[in-house]
Amino acid sequence: MVRIDRVKLIALMARRAIRAKELAEISGVSRVTITAIRGGKSCMGETAKKIARALGVDVTEIMEDVQPEARR
């Protein structure tokens, strides 16, 4: 499971004037899944790739930045 950065996703969708329904149609991912990801839910790696491809970006551009765990 991976986590798409919801802010990056929403910004890309806004820049391209794409709504969840349109992104779902273009990517082949359900609208329910798109909405869940926009709400912060994780998704499968393949789903992230489909969404990135539909937005015309590399999947790394929409991935959440991983913060290293604090040392104890």
Secondary structure, 3 states (H helix, E strand, C coil): CECECHHHHHHHHHHCCCCHHHHHHHHCCCHHHHHHHHCCCCECHHHHHHHHHHHCCCHHHCECCCCCCCCC
